[in-house]
Amino acid sequence: MENDLLAIIDTFKQCQEIEITDENSDTGKGLFYMEKQLEDFIIHNWEETELGKRYNLIFEEGELKSQQYRTDSGN
């Protein structure tokens, strides 16, 4: 699983170097899809990660609150 996650992260990093001028383009949609998939994978496997061994996810009233951190400029 760790090797799979590292491969996904490497692919994601390479994609981050692509300048997206139109979020609705096929490339833009694909990158946002990949980011969502990576995020879901990390959350689903949180307890198996090094961070998950030290930190718990935050739930309030049964709702996951710590998946993304909201800032003034967005998530």
C-alpha positions as CSV (number, residue, x, y, z in Angstrom):
1,M,0.0,0.0,0.0
2,E,2.8,2.4,0.8
3,N,4.4,2.0,-2.6
4,D,1.0,2.6,-4.3
5,L,0.5,5.7,-2.3
6,L,4.0,7.0,-3.1
7,A,3.3,6.3,-6.8
8,I,0.0,8.3,-6.6
9,I,1.8,11.2,-4.9
10,D,4.6,11.2,-7.5
11,T,2.0,11.3,-10.3
12,F,0.1,14.0,-8.5
13,K,3.3,16.1,-8.1
14,Q,4.0,15.8,-11.8
15,C,0.5,17.0,-12.6
16,Q,0.9,20.0,-10.3
17,E,3.5,21.3,-12.7
18,I,0.9,21.6,-15.4
19,E,-0.6,25.1,-15.6
20,I,-4.4,24.9,-15.7
21,T,-6.0,27.8,-17.5
22,D,-9.5,26.3,-17.7
23,E,-10.7,24.2,-14.7
24,N,-13.4,22.7,-17.0
25,S,-10.9,21.4,-19.5
26,D,-10.3,17.7,-19.7
27,T,-6.9,18.2,-18.0
28,G,-8.4,20.4,-15.3
29,K,-11.2,18.0,-14.6
30,G,-8.7,15.1,-14.5
31,L,-6.4,16.8,-12.0
32,F,-9.2,17.7,-9.7
33,Y,-10.5,14.1,-9.9
34,M,-7.0,12.8,-9.0
35,E,-6.7,15.1,-6.1
36,K,-10.1,14.0,-4.8
37,Q,-9.2,10.4,-5.2
38,L,-5.9,10.9,-3.4
39,E,-7.7,12.7,-0.6
40,D,-10.3,9.9,-0.2
41,F,-7.6,7.3,-0.3
42,I,-5.6,9.0,2.5
43,I,-8.7,9.4,4.7
44,H,-9.9,5.9,4.1
45,N,-6.4,4.5,5.0
46,W,-5.6,7.1,7.7
47,E,-4.9,4.7,10.5
48,E,-2.3,3.0,8.3
49,T,-0.3,6.2,7.7
50,E,2.5,7.5,9.9
51,L,0.4,10.6,10.7
52,G,-2.6,8.4,11.5
53,K,-0.5,6.4,14.0
54,R,0.0,9.7,15.9
55,Y,-3.1,11.8,15.2
56,N,-6.8,11.1,15.1
57,L,-9.2,12.5,12.6
58,I,-11.7,14.9,14.1
59,F,-15.4,14.0,14.1
60,E,-18.2,16.2,15.4
61,E,-21.7,14.8,15.6
62,G,-20.6,11.9,13.4
63,E,-19.3,14.2,10.6
64,L,-15.7,14.2,9.6
65,K,-14.3,17.8,10.2
66,S,-10.6,17.3,9.7
67,Q,-10.5,16.1,6.1
68,Q,-9.8,19.6,4.8
69,Y,-8.8,22.7,6.8
70,R,-10.7,25.9,5.8
71,T,-8.6,29.1,5.5
72,D,-9.4,32.6,4.3
73,S,-8.4,31.5,0.8
74,G,-10.3,28.3,0.8
75,N,-9.8,24.6,1.7
